[in-house]
Amino acid sequence: MQTNNTNTTVLNKGLIAIAIGLTLSSQQSLAVTIDENILITANRSQQEQFLSLSSADIITSDEIKAMQVSSVTDILNTIAGINVVNQGGSGQSSSVFMRGTNSNHSLVLIDGVRVSSATLGSTNFSAMSPSQISRIEVVKGPRAALWGSDAIGGVIQIFTKQHAAGEGAVSVGIGSNGYVQGDAAIGLGNEQHSLTISVSTESSDGFNAYHSDPLNDYDINEDDDDGYDRFSISAVGKSQVTNTLSLHLASRFESGNSEFDASYPDQPCWNDPATACPVYYANEQDHENYSVKLSSQYQGDNIFSEVAIATSQDQGESFGNDTQKSRITTERDQVSFINQYSFTGQSSVNLGLEYYNETVSTSSDLDPWTADFQSWAEDERDVSAVFLQGRHQQGQLLLEAAVRYDDIERLGSETTYNASIGYQPSDDWLVSLNRGTGFKAPTFNDLYWPGSGNPDLKPEEITNTEILVRHQFTDNTLDGSVEVTVFDSEITNLIAWAPNEFGLWFPANINAADIRGVEATVTANFNSIHNTLAIAFVEAEDGDTGKQLLRRPELTATYAIDYHWQDFSFSGMVTYRDESIDSGDAKLDSYVLLDLGVSYQATANLSVNAKVNNLLDEEYETALNYLADGTNYKASITYSF
């Protein structure tokens, strides 16, 4: 629900004062080692995953290691209800669609810090190195009542890896397409004060992904390989000041370059040798991203409090093909205070205050007048929020409710909620009914881009209802779990760009979407064999025409198997994606992929790993005119200490 509010400045100053005051006076905290079955993102507090009333997945560090992947999107693509679209191979532009919502409808956090671009509304997943990730939590369905804007399809939170003092690892690897990789990490300090430093570098010559035929008289195909390189460093630390108070640091820096094929020429280039002008849009991009978060935590008998301050940057610079450089930067400063109180072992209340400031800027090699024309009409906004969440268990009945109020500068306010009721007939069964709302604030490009922005846009909104059934089982030889979720979502005020009567393109709240589906995840462990099946059937349709939304296959499935024998580990993965629709009603065919991997533990400290992707050499597209890579391989050696 949206309301207009002109008291943004007053509320912002109030939240800043409260949060800073609590930070300075904080006598608060304890960092608790997170068990792999503990979920944080669903309720912004620690909770056993099985008792979560929302659909959630946890990908652990061991699972990421076994996958032998080179991108975060490869990890996310194994989760039921998620479909990844790549414009080429690793290091290229990628989009993540969760439960049929748009690719910018998922909130992405790294150690609790928002990292998306405020101009595009999307996240640069290609900048992240999987080697520095300890776990990924994915909560599906709208969670705006706890996290605010962007959490329409769900929330993806990535946690940076930490090592115990004196422990670490070094890894080097090679692969097809000139792939080279190197990682190193070490844990410093002692039990009271610790710091983990991780460094990763990776590069590839890539391959020629774009394969479109010339469009009329425009030759838009660049017949070259599109490579990438990236470098990242992270520092994560903790200081246990007292038995109840701890201080925490989570920081990361990422930089890199990626080459890509320009889709359209910068000016007409007729196929006449005498007048040929091979000038295209930019075909390279540098990125430079960072985030730093400082927090204090207090753990008492019945209370947990956290105060956090953070700053982050998302920056991309496009150039190449003799085009002028253009740099776009998002800077975001955040302050948050969360206080959880447990009345009894069965009831808890979570109160949170949050503020963040977003600033966007652009610079280029253009002349000053033109560069100024390409600036946004507004380049800064404040967002302030307060939320309240309660949880209660009465025997076999579980109740959860959350409500949040967001005050967004120049856009007004949004009030969202989540309400859940669960029933646990036994320790190994859980059934829940959930209903919630969410929203996404328009981006700076939507609102203020010169000559085409629309400052009257409203936030996109979703209402979702779902039923979840979860079961875990175990006996002498077999253990595992089953989770099935049926959901129905309605999205309104969808922003779409369309031409006006003069042929100029402007954004407007003109679209709606109806999304319904069922997703299931099954795990089964038999002796040394681990099986996982993730499958989803999602109908994502235009609310007005009933047509299937672009790049959203109805049926997606992934089956993974791991087998351990003596010092060897064998892995296999089968991925299926149904046919989908892309621009111009073009049909993208369905496809099946087979990946195989092996690891050998040569000594207690040394392991050798190898993997072949797309073993069947399937030719397929996830985005129109962008071929995915054929059969490719990678191999690595890791020394742990």
matplotlib code that plots the C-alpha trace (Angstrom):
import matplotlib.pyplot as plt

x = [0.0, 1.5, 0.9, 2.4, 4.6, 6.6, 8.3, 11.1, 13.9, 12.5, 12.3, 15.7, 17.4, 15.6, 16.7, 20.3, 20.4, 19.0, 21.3, 24.5, 23.7, 23.2, 26.4, 28.4, 26.9, 26.6, 27.4, 26.2, 27.1, 28.1, 28.9, 27.5, 29.0, 26.3, 25.3, 24.7, 21.0, 20.5, 18.7, 19.2, 17.7, 14.0, 13.4, 16.6, 17.5, 18.8, 16.3, 16.4, 15.8, 13.2, 11.0, 11.0, 7.5, 8.8, 10.4, 14.2, 17.4, 20.8, 23.9, 26.9, 30.6, 31.1, 28.3, 29.8, 33.2, 31.7, 30.0, 33.4, 31.7, 33.2, 30.2, 27.5, 24.8, 25.9, 25.1, 21.8, 20.7, 20.5, 17.7, 14.1, 12.2, 15.3, 16.2, 19.4, 19.8, 23.4, 24.5, 27.5, 29.7, 31.2, 32.0, 29.3, 26.0, 23.6, 20.1, 18.4, 14.6, 13.1, 9.6, 8.8, 9.3, 11.6, 15.3, 15.5, 12.8, 15.2, 17.0, 20.7, 22.7, 26.4, 26.8, 23.6, 24.6, 22.6, 24.8, 22.5, 22.8, 20.3, 20.2, 19.6, 18.1, 20.1, 23.1, 26.5, 26.7, 29.7, 31.9, 31.7, 34.1, 32.5, 35.8, 35.2, 31.6, 30.9, 27.1, 24.2, 20.7, 17.8, 14.3, 11.6, 8.5, 8.1, 10.0, 9.6, 8.1, 11.6, 13.9, 12.0, 12.3, 13.4, 12.3, 9.4, 10.6, 12.7, 16.0, 19.5, 22.1, 25.7, 28.0, 31.8, 34.0, 35.9, 38.8, 39.9, 43.2, 46.1, 44.0, 43.7, 43.9, 45.7, 44.2, 45.3, 43.3, 43.2, 40.5, 39.2, 39.0, 42.2, 40.7, 43.2, 42.3, 44.1, 42.8, 44.4, 42.9, 44.3, 42.8, 44.7, 44.5, 43.2, 40.0, 39.2, 40.2, 40.2, 40.6, 40.3, 41.8, 41.0, 42.3, 41.0, 41.9, 40.4, 40.6, 39.4, 39.8, 36.1, 34.4, 32.3, 28.8, 26.8, 25.6, 22.9, 22.8, 23.2, 20.1, 19.0, 22.0, 23.5, 26.4, 25.9, 28.0, 31.5, 33.3, 35.7, 36.1, 34.7, 36.9, 37.0, 39.2, 38.4, 40.2, 38.6, 39.8, 37.8, 38.5, 36.2, 36.9, 35.5, 36.6, 35.0, 35.2, 33.3, 31.3, 28.3, 29.7, 31.5, 32.5, 32.5, 34.0, 32.8, 34.5, 35.1, 36.6, 36.1, 37.4, 37.5, 36.9, 34.6, 34.3, 30.9, 29.4, 27.6, 24.0, 23.5, 25.8, 26.3, 25.5, 24.4, 27.1, 26.1, 27.8, 29.6, 33.4, 33.6, 31.5, 31.9, 32.1, 32.6, 31.5, 29.5, 28.3, 30.8, 31.9, 33.9, 33.1, 35.3, 33.7, 34.8, 32.6, 33.2, 31.3, 32.4, 30.2, 31.0, 28.7, 28.4, 26.3, 25.1, 23.8, 22.1, 19.9, 16.7, 17.9, 20.0, 20.9, 22.9, 23.9, 25.5, 26.9, 27.9, 28.9, 29.0, 29.7, 28.6, 30.5, 30.6, 32.5, 31.7, 34.1, 35.6, 34.9, 36.2, 33.3, 33.7, 34.0, 30.9, 31.0, 28.0, 28.3, 25.9, 27.0, 25.0, 25.4, 23.4, 22.6, 20.5, 19.5, 17.9, 16.7, 15.2, 13.7, 12.6, 9.7, 9.8, 11.3, 8.3, 7.8, 10.0, 9.7, 12.0, 12.1, 14.3, 15.2, 16.9, 18.2, 20.1, 21.1, 21.6, 23.6, 24.2, 26.7, 28.0, 31.1, 32.3, 34.8, 31.9, 32.1, 30.8, 27.5, 26.7, 27.9, 25.7, 22.7, 23.2, 22.9, 19.8, 17.3, 17.7, 20.8, 20.2, 17.5, 17.0, 15.1, 14.0, 12.2, 10.9, 9.7, 8.2, 8.1, 6.7, 6.9, 5.0, 4.8, 1.9, 2.2, 2.1, 0.9, 3.4, 2.5, 4.6, 3.7, 5.7, 4.9, 7.3, 6.9, 9.3, 9.6, 11.2, 12.2, 10.1, 8.1, 6.1, 5.7, 5.0, 3.6, 4.1, 3.3, 3.9, 1.6, 2.2, 0.6, 2.2, 1.3, 3.7, 1.9, 5.2, 8.9, 9.5, 6.5, 5.6, 2.7, 2.4, 0.1, 1.8, 0.5, 2.7, 3.2, 6.2, 7.3, 10.2, 10.9, 11.5, 15.2, 16.9, 16.8, 13.0, 12.4, 15.0, 16.8, 17.1, 14.6, 12.8, 12.4, 9.0, 9.0, 5.3, 6.0, 4.7, 6.5, 5.8, 3.8, 3.1, 0.7, 1.6, -0.2, 1.5, 1.2, 4.3, 4.7, 8.1, 9.2, 12.4, 13.2, 15.9, 16.6, 19.6, 20.5, 18.6, 18.0, 16.7, 14.0, 11.1, 9.8, 6.9, 5.5, 2.5, 2.2, 0.1, 1.3, -0.2, 2.1, 0.7, 2.1, 4.8, 7.0, 7.4, 9.0, 6.8, 6.8, 4.5, 2.7, 5.9, 7.8, 9.8, 10.2, 9.0, 8.4, 5.0, 3.1, 1.1, 1.7, 0.6, 1.6, -0.1, 2.3, 1.5, 3.4, 4.7, 8.3, 9.8, 13.2, 14.0, 17.2, 18.1, 21.4, 22.1, 25.4, 27.9, 25.5, 23.9, 21.0, 19.2, 16.3, 15.0, 12.0, 9.6, 6.6, 5.9, 3.3, 4.3, 1.9, 1.2, -1.8, -3.5, -2.7, -2.1, 1.1, 4.1, 6.6, 9.9, 12.8, 10.7, 10.5, 7.5, 9.4, 12.8, 14.6, 18.1, 19.2, 22.6, 24.3, 27.5, 29.3, 32.2, 34.5, 37.7, 39.7, 37.6, 34.4, 32.4, 29.6, 27.1, 24.4, 21.6, 19.9, 16.7, 15.1, 11.8, 11.3, 10.9, 10.0, 12.3, 12.1, 9.9, 8.1, 11.2, 11.1, 14.2, 14.3, 14.4, 17.7, 19.3, 22.8, 25.1, 28.1, 30.5, 33.2, 35.7, 37.9, 40.8, 42.1, 45.7, 46.8, 45.2, 46.0, 46.1, 43.2, 43.0, 39.7, 38.4, 35.1, 33.6, 30.6, 28.0, 29.5, 26.9, 28.0, 24.4, 23.9, 21.4, 20.5, 19.2, 19.0, 18.2, 21.2, 23.6, 25.0, 26.1, 29.4, 29.8, 31.7, 34.3, 36.5, 38.4, 40.9, 42.4, 44.7, 44.0, 46.3, 44.5, 46.3]
y = [0.0, 3.3, 6.7, 10.1, 11.4, 14.6, 13.9, 11.9, 14.2, 14.2, 10.4, 9.9, 12.1, 10.3, 6.9, 8.1, 9.6, 6.4, 4.1, 6.1, 6.5, 2.8, 2.2, 4.5, 3.2, -0.4, -2.8, -5.6, -8.9, -12.3, -13.9, -17.4, -19.9, -20.6, -24.2, -25.2, -25.9, -22.4, -19.9, -16.1, -14.4, -15.5, -13.6, -11.5, -13.7, -17.2, -20.0, -23.7, -24.1, -26.9, -24.7, -21.8, -21.1, -19.8, -21.6, -21.4, -23.0, -23.1, -23.9, -24.7, -24.2, -27.9, -28.0, -25.1, -26.8, -30.0, -28.1, -26.8, -23.8, -20.5, -18.2, -17.5, -17.9, -21.5, -22.1, -20.4, -22.2, -25.5, -24.1, -25.0, -22.0, -20.1, -19.7, -18.1, -16.4, -15.8, -13.6, -15.8, -17.8, -17.0, -13.4, -12.2, -10.5, -12.7, -12.4, -14.4, -14.9, -16.2, -17.7, -16.1, -12.5, -10.1, -10.3, -7.2, -8.4, -10.2, -8.5, -9.4, -9.0, -9.7, -10.1, -8.1, -5.2, -4.3, -4.5, -3.9, -1.0, 1.9, 2.8, -0.6, -2.3, -5.5, -7.1, -7.8, -11.5, -12.0, -9.9, -12.4, -15.3, -18.5, -19.4, -16.6, -17.8, -19.7, -20.1, -18.8, -18.4, -18.1, -17.2, -17.3, -15.2, -11.5, -10.5, -6.7, -6.8, -7.4, -6.3, -3.5, -2.7, -5.3, -8.4, -9.3, -12.7, -13.3, -12.6, -13.9, -13.5, -14.4, -14.8, -14.4, -17.3, -17.3, -19.6, -20.4, -18.9, -20.6, -22.3, -21.5, -22.8, -22.2, -23.3, -23.0, -24.1, -24.2, -24.9, -24.6, -21.2, -20.1, -20.3, -19.6, -19.3, -18.8, -18.4, -18.0, -17.6, -17.5, -17.1, -14.9, -14.2, -16.3, -17.5, -14.0, -11.9, -13.3, -12.1, -14.0, -12.6, -14.1, -13.3, -14.6, -14.0, -15.5, -14.9, -16.5, -15.8, -16.7, -17.7, -16.0, -16.2, -13.8, -15.4, -13.2, -12.7, -9.2, -7.2, -5.6, -3.5, -3.6, -6.0, -6.5, -9.6, -9.2, -12.4, -12.5, -14.3, -12.4, -13.0, -11.6, -11.2, -10.4, -9.9, -9.9, -9.6, -9.9, -9.4, -10.8, -10.4, -10.7, -9.5, -11.0, -8.0, -9.6, -12.8, -10.9, -8.3, -8.8, -6.5, -7.7, -6.6, -7.8, -6.2, -7.0, -5.4, -6.6, -5.4, -6.8, -6.5, -8.3, -8.2, -8.6, -8.4, -5.2, -5.8, -2.8, -0.3, 3.2, 4.5, 3.0, 0.8, -0.3, -3.3, -1.2, -1.4, 2.2, 3.6, 0.9, 2.3, -0.5, 1.5, -0.3, 0.4, -0.2, -3.8, -3.8, -3.0, -2.5, -2.9, -1.9, -2.9, -2.8, -3.1, -2.5, -3.4, -2.8, -4.2, -4.8, -7.6, -8.2, -11.6, -11.6, -14.3, -13.2, -10.5, -10.2, -6.8, -5.7, -2.3, -2.1, 0.6, -0.1, 1.5, 0.0, 0.9, -0.6, 0.9, 0.0, 1.7, 0.9, 1.6, 0.0, 0.3, 3.8, 4.9, 7.4, 6.0, 6.2, 5.4, 4.9, 4.6, 3.7, 4.5, 3.4, 4.1, 2.0, 2.1, -0.6, -1.6, -4.9, -6.0, -9.4, -10.3, -13.8, -13.7, -17.5, -20.3, -20.2, -16.5, -13.7, -10.2, -8.6, -4.8, -3.1, 0.4, 0.9, 3.8, 4.0, 6.7, 6.0, 8.3, 7.8, 9.6, 9.4, 10.6, 10.2, 11.5, 13.6, 17.3, 19.0, 20.1, 16.6, 14.9, 17.2, 16.4, 12.7, 13.2, 12.3, 15.0, 13.7, 11.8, 11.0, 9.6, 8.6, 5.5, 5.1, 2.1, 0.5, -3.1, -5.3, -9.1, -11.6, -15.4, -17.7, -21.4, -23.0, -26.7, -27.9, -24.5, -21.9, -18.3, -15.6, -12.0, -9.0, -5.5, -2.8, 0.9, 2.3, 6.1, 6.7, 10.2, 11.8, 8.5, 8.5, 5.4, 1.7, -0.6, -4.3, -7.4, -11.1, -13.5, -17.2, -20.0, -23.4, -26.8, -29.4, -32.7, -34.4, -33.6, -34.5, -32.8, -29.2, -27.5, -23.7, -21.2, -17.9, -14.6, -11.5, -8.4, -6.7, -3.8, -2.5, 1.2, 2.5, 2.9, 6.2, 5.4, 4.9, 8.1, 10.6, 9.6, 12.8, 13.2, 9.9, 9.4, 9.5, 11.0, 10.0, 6.3, 4.2, 1.2, -2.2, -4.3, -8.0, -10.0, -13.7, -16.7, -20.0, -23.4, -25.3, -28.9, -30.0, -33.5, -34.9, -38.6, -40.8, -44.5, -46.7, -46.4, -43.5, -39.9, -36.9, -34.3, -33.3, -29.7, -28.8, -25.3, -24.2, -20.4, -17.8, -14.2, -11.1, -8.2, -4.8, -1.5, -3.2, -0.7, -1.0, 1.2, 2.0, 4.7, 7.7, 9.3, 10.9, 7.6, 8.5, 5.8, 6.4, 4.2, 3.8, 1.6, -0.2, -3.9, -6.6, -10.3, -13.4, -16.0, -19.4, -22.5, -25.4, -26.2, -29.2, -30.1, -33.7, -34.8, -38.4, -39.7, -43.5, -44.5, -42.6, -41.4, -38.0, -37.2, -33.8, -33.1, -29.6, -29.1, -26.3, -25.7, -22.0, -20.2, -16.6, -14.7, -11.1, -10.0, -8.3, -10.7, -14.0, -14.5, -16.2, -13.7, -13.5, -15.8, -17.8, -21.5, -23.3, -26.4, -26.4, -29.3, -30.1, -33.5, -33.8, -36.9, -37.2, -40.4, -40.9, -43.9, -44.1, -40.9, -40.2, -38.1, -38.3, -35.9, -35.6, -33.0, -33.1, -29.8, -29.4, -26.2, -26.1, -23.9, -20.2, -17.0, -14.1, -10.7, -10.6, -13.8, -15.8, -19.3, -20.7, -24.5, -26.7, -28.3, -30.9, -30.5, -33.1, -32.2, -34.6, -34.0, -35.9, -35.0, -37.0, -36.4, -37.2, -36.4, -34.9, -31.5, -31.9, -32.5, -32.7, -31.7, -31.9, -31.3, -31.4, -29.2, -29.8, -33.2, -33.9, -30.7, -29.4, -26.3, -24.0, -20.4, -18.9, -15.4, -14.8, -14.9, -15.7, -19.3, -20.9, -22.7, -26.2, -28.9, -27.4, -28.5, -27.2, -28.8, -27.5, -28.4, -27.2, -27.3, -26.8, -26.2]
z = [0.0, -1.0, 0.7, 0.1, 2.9, 3.1, 6.4, 5.0, 6.3, 9.8, 9.9, 8.3, 10.9, 13.7, 12.5, 12.0, 15.5, 17.0, 15.1, 15.7, 19.3, 19.8, 17.9, 20.2, 23.4, 22.3, 25.1, 22.9, 21.4, 20.7, 17.4, 17.3, 14.9, 12.3, 11.9, 8.3, 9.2, 10.6, 8.4, 8.9, 5.9, 6.3, 9.6, 10.0, 12.9, 13.5, 13.0, 12.3, 8.6, 9.1, 11.2, 8.7, 7.5, 4.2, 1.3, 1.7, 0.5, 2.0, -0.2, 2.0, 1.4, 0.9, -1.7, -3.6, -3.5, -4.9, -7.8, -9.1, -10.6, -11.8, -11.2, -8.6, -11.2, -11.8, -8.1, -8.1, -11.2, -9.2, -6.9, -7.6, -9.0, -10.3, -14.0, -15.1, -18.4, -19.8, -22.7, -23.4, -21.0, -17.6, -17.0, -19.3, -18.4, -16.6, -15.2, -12.4, -12.6, -9.3, -9.4, -12.7, -11.6, -13.4, -13.2, -11.0, -8.6, -6.3, -3.4, -3.4, -0.2, 0.6, 4.4, 4.8, 2.5, -0.6, -3.7, -6.7, -9.1, -8.4, -12.1, -13.6, -10.6, -11.2, -9.7, -11.4, -10.4, -12.7, -10.4, -7.5, -6.9, -5.6, -3.8, -1.3, -0.4, 2.8, 2.1, 0.1, 1.5, -0.8, 0.5, -2.1, -2.2, -1.2, 2.0, 1.8, 5.3, 6.6, 3.8, 2.0, -1.7, -4.4, -2.4, -4.8, -6.0, -3.0, -1.3, -2.1, 0.6, 0.1, 3.1, 2.9, 3.9, 7.2, 8.3, 11.8, 12.9, 11.2, 8.6, 4.9, 1.4, -1.9, -5.3, -8.9, -12.0, -15.8, -18.3, -21.8, -23.6, -21.9, -18.4, -15.6, -11.9, -8.6, -5.0, -1.6, 1.8, 5.4, 8.8, 11.3, 15.0, 17.9, 19.4, 20.7, 17.7, 14.2, 10.6, 7.3, 4.2, 0.8, -2.7, -6.0, -9.6, -12.7, -16.5, -19.7, -23.4, -23.8, -27.0, -29.7, -28.3, -30.5, -33.7, -35.2, -39.0, -40.3, -39.6, -42.9, -43.9, -40.4, -39.8, -36.0, -35.5, -34.1, -35.0, -32.0, -28.7, -25.6, -22.6, -19.1, -16.1, -12.5, -9.2, -5.7, -2.2, 1.0, 4.7, 7.3, 11.0, 14.5, 17.9, 21.0, 23.4, 26.3, 26.8, 25.4, 23.1, 19.8, 16.9, 13.3, 9.9, 6.5, 3.5, -0.2, -3.3, -6.8, -10.1, -13.6, -17.3, -19.7, -23.4, -25.1, -28.6, -29.4, -30.4, -32.6, -34.4, -33.2, -36.6, -40.0, -41.5, -44.9, -46.4, -49.0, -48.9, -50.0, -47.2, -44.5, -41.0, -38.5, -35.5, -32.9, -29.4, -26.7, -26.4, -23.2, -19.6, -16.5, -13.1, -9.7, -6.7, -3.0, 0.3, 3.9, 6.9, 10.6, 13.2, 16.9, 18.4, 21.9, 23.1, 26.5, 28.1, 26.3, 23.9, 20.8, 19.3, 16.3, 15.1, 11.7, 9.4, 5.8, 2.6, -0.9, -4.5, -7.9, -10.8, -14.5, -17.3, -20.9, -23.8, -26.9, -30.7, -30.6, -28.4, -25.7, -22.2, -20.0, -16.3, -14.1, -10.3, -7.5, -4.0, -1.0, 2.7, 5.2, 8.9, 10.7, 14.2, 15.0, 18.4, 19.1, 22.4, 23.5, 26.0, 26.5, 24.6, 22.3, 21.6, 20.2, 18.8, 16.3, 16.0, 13.3, 12.1, 8.8, 6.7, 3.5, 1.1, -2.6, -4.9, -8.6, -10.8, -14.4, -16.1, -19.7, -22.3, -23.8, -23.9, -20.7, -22.2, -23.5, -20.4, -18.2, -20.5, -19.8, -16.0, -14.1, -13.0, -9.5, -8.4, -4.7, -2.5, 1.2, 2.3, 6.0, 7.4, 10.6, 10.9, 13.5, 13.4, 15.9, 16.2, 18.5, 18.9, 20.9, 20.9, 17.3, 16.0, 14.7, 14.0, 12.3, 11.3, 10.1, 9.0, 7.6, 6.8, 4.1, 3.5, 0.1, -0.8, -3.6, -4.0, -0.7, 1.5, 1.3, 3.9, 3.5, 5.5, 5.8, 7.7, 8.2, 10.1, 10.4, 11.8, 12.9, 13.4, 14.3, 14.6, 10.9, 9.3, 8.8, 6.8, 6.5, 4.8, 3.9, 2.5, 1.9, -0.1, -1.6, -3.8, -5.9, -6.1, -9.6, -10.6, -11.2, -14.9, -14.8, -12.9, -14.0, -17.1, -19.2, -21.9, -21.1, -17.3, -15.7, -12.1, -11.6, -11.6, -8.8, -7.2, -8.6, -6.2, -5.5, -3.5, -2.9, -1.3, -0.9, 0.8, 1.9, 3.0, 4.4, 5.6, 6.8, 7.2, 8.5, 9.2, 9.4, 5.7, 4.3, 5.3, 3.4, 3.0, 0.8, 0.4, -1.9, -2.3, -4.3, -4.9, -6.6, -7.2, -8.7, -9.7, -10.5, -11.6, -13.6, -15.3, -19.1, -21.7, -24.7, -27.4, -27.2, -30.2, -31.3, -31.2, -28.1, -25.5, -21.9, -18.9, -17.4, -14.9, -17.7, -17.1, -14.8, -14.3, -13.0, -11.8, -10.3, -9.9, -7.8, -6.8, -5.1, -3.7, -2.7, -1.1, -0.3, 1.2, 0.9, 2.4, 0.4, -2.3, -2.0, -4.4, -4.9, -7.3, -7.7, -10.0, -10.7, -12.9, -13.2, -15.4, -15.7, -17.8, -18.9, -16.9, -19.9, -22.8, -21.1, -23.0, -21.5, -20.1, -21.8, -20.8, -18.3, -19.2, -17.6, -16.5, -15.0, -13.3, -11.9, -10.6, -8.9, -7.5, -5.5, -4.7, -2.3, -2.6, -0.6, -1.5, -4.6, -5.0, -8.2, -9.1, -11.9, -12.7, -15.3, -16.1, -18.0, -19.2, -21.1, -24.2, -23.6, -25.4, -26.1, -27.9, -30.9, -29.8, -30.8, -29.4, -27.6, -27.7, -24.6, -23.7, -21.5, -20.1, -18.5, -16.3, -14.7, -12.0, -10.0, -7.0, -5.5, -2.0, -2.6, 0.9, 4.0, 2.6, -1.1, -3.5, -7.3, -9.0, -12.6, -14.3, -17.7, -18.4, -21.2, -21.9, -24.6, -26.4, -26.5, -28.6, -26.8, -26.0, -22.8, -24.5, -28.1, -30.4, -27.6, -27.8, -24.6, -24.4, -25.8, -24.1, -21.8, -18.9, -15.9, -13.5, -10.3, -7.4, -3.9, -0.8, 2.5, 5.8]

ax = plt.figure().add_subplot(projection="3d")
ax.plot(x, y, z, "-o")
ax.set_aspect("equal")
plt.show()
